Amino acid sequence: MVDFGIPIAECVDSRQYCDAIMQRYIVLLDNATYMPCEHIQKEKEYGIPWRSAFKQELYALVNGLAQKLISSQGFEEGEDPFEVLHKVVKKDTIDAATFDAKTQAELMVMLIENLELLEKCVY
């Protein structure tokens, strides 16, 4: 490392880096998986006005996400936004798991932008 002019103190262990990113994806997938169940509980707790406002906000949020990550048209009107969100998170988690299994930190870095976007949307 010193031969390339890279200080050893600034280097990051790729295994630790991949583990940290993968852990974020696992938590994200877990939240996306159980979001519909949580929504039902909140709907019972807060009632119809909350449900209506939440659904409008959810559709807008997931449509914007789908336009950025899937296609410029967003998602189809008949699709459940929870399912769309889960599909996107699951696909990226599988990609991250593949890179993690081979400790390909350089490829994991490419997923960071999507990860942060999905975390903002889910949380």
C-alpha positions as CSV (number, residue, x, y, z in Angstrom):
1,M,0.0,0.0,0.0
2,V,2.8,2.4,0.8
3,D,4.2,1.8,-2.7
4,F,1.0,3.4,-4.2
5,G,1.2,6.4,-1.9
6,I,-1.9,5.4,0.1
7,P,-1.5,5.7,3.8
8,I,-2.3,2.5,5.6
9,A,-4.3,4.3,8.3
10,E,-6.8,5.6,5.7
11,C,-7.5,2.1,4.2
12,V,-10.8,0.4,5.0
13,D,-11.2,-3.3,5.4
14,S,-13.5,-4.4,2.6
15,R,-15.0,-7.2,4.6
16,Q,-16.1,-4.7,7.4
17,Y,-17.4,-2.3,4.7
18,C,-19.5,-5.0,2.9
19,D,-20.9,-6.2,6.3
20,A,-22.0,-2.7,7.3
21,I,-23.7,-2.1,3.9
22,M,-25.3,-5.5,4.0
23,Q,-26.7,-5.0,7.5
24,R,-28.3,-1.7,6.3
25,Y,-29.9,-3.6,3.4
26,I,-31.2,-6.4,5.8
27,V,-32.9,-3.9,8.1
28,L,-34.3,-2.0,5.1
29,L,-35.7,-5.3,3.6
30,D,-37.2,-6.2,7.0
31,N,-39.0,-2.8,7.2
32,A,-40.2,-3.0,3.6
33,T,-41.5,-6.5,4.2
34,Y,-43.6,-5.6,7.3
35,M,-44.7,-2.2,6.2
36,P,-48.1,-3.3,5.0
37,C,-48.8,-5.0,8.3
38,E,-47.8,-1.9,10.2
39,H,-50.0,0.2,7.9
40,I,-53.0,-1.9,8.8
41,Q,-52.4,-1.4,12.5
42,K,-51.9,2.4,12.1
43,E,-55.0,2.5,10.0
44,K,-57.0,1.0,12.8
45,E,-55.4,3.3,15.3
46,Y,-55.7,6.6,13.5
47,G,-58.8,6.1,11.2
48,I,-59.9,7.0,7.7
49,P,-58.5,10.6,7.5
50,W,-55.1,9.3,8.3
51,R,-55.4,6.5,5.8
52,S,-56.5,8.8,3.0
53,A,-53.6,11.2,3.6
54,F,-51.1,8.4,4.0
55,K,-52.1,6.7,0.8
56,Q,-51.8,9.9,-1.2
57,E,-48.4,10.6,0.2
58,L,-47.3,6.9,-0.3
59,Y,-48.4,6.9,-3.9
60,A,-46.5,10.1,-4.7
61,L,-43.4,8.8,-2.9
62,V,-43.3,5.4,-4.5
63,N,-44.1,6.8,-7.9
64,G,-41.2,9.2,-7.6
65,L,-39.0,6.4,-6.5
66,A,-40.1,4.1,-9.3
67,Q,-39.4,6.9,-11.8
68,K,-35.9,7.2,-10.6
69,L,-35.1,3.5,-10.2
70,I,-37.4,1.6,-12.6
71,S,-38.8,3.7,-15.5
72,S,-39.7,7.3,-16.3
73,Q,-43.4,6.4,-16.2
74,G,-43.4,5.3,-12.6
75,F,-45.4,2.3,-11.5
76,E,-48.8,1.3,-12.9
77,E,-51.9,2.6,-11.2
78,G,-53.3,-0.8,-10.3
79,E,-50.1,-1.9,-8.5
80,D,-49.9,-1.8,-4.7
81,P,-47.2,0.7,-3.7
82,F,-46.2,-1.5,-0.9
83,E,-45.4,-4.4,-3.3
84,V,-43.6,-2.0,-5.7
85,L,-41.4,-0.8,-2.8
86,H,-40.8,-4.3,-1.6
87,K,-39.8,-5.5,-5.1
88,V,-37.2,-2.7,-5.5
89,V,-35.8,-3.2,-2.0
90,K,-35.6,-7.0,-2.5
91,K,-33.9,-6.7,-5.9
92,D,-31.2,-4.4,-4.5
93,T,-30.8,-6.5,-1.4
94,I,-30.1,-9.6,-3.6
95,D,-27.6,-7.6,-5.6
96,A,-25.9,-6.4,-2.4
97,A,-25.8,-10.0,-1.0
98,T,-24.1,-11.2,-4.2
99,F,-21.5,-8.5,-3.9
100,D,-21.1,-9.2,-0.1
101,A,-20.6,-12.9,-0.7
102,K,-17.6,-12.1,-2.9
103,T,-16.4,-9.1,-0.8
104,Q,-16.7,-6.9,-3.8
105,A,-16.7,-3.5,-2.0
106,E,-16.0,-1.7,-5.2
107,L,-19.4,-2.9,-6.6
108,M,-21.1,-2.3,-3.2
109,V,-20.2,1.3,-3.5
110,M,-22.4,1.6,-6.6
111,L,-25.5,0.6,-4.6
112,I,-25.0,3.3,-1.9
113,E,-27.0,5.9,-3.8
114,N,-30.0,3.6,-4.2
115,L,-29.7,2.4,-0.6
116,E,-29.9,6.0,0.7
117,L,-32.8,6.8,-1.5
118,L,-34.7,3.6,-0.4
119,E,-33.9,4.3,3.3
120,K,-35.4,7.8,2.9
121,C,-38.5,6.3,1.3
122,V,-39.1,3.5,3.7
123,Y,-38.2,5.3,6.9
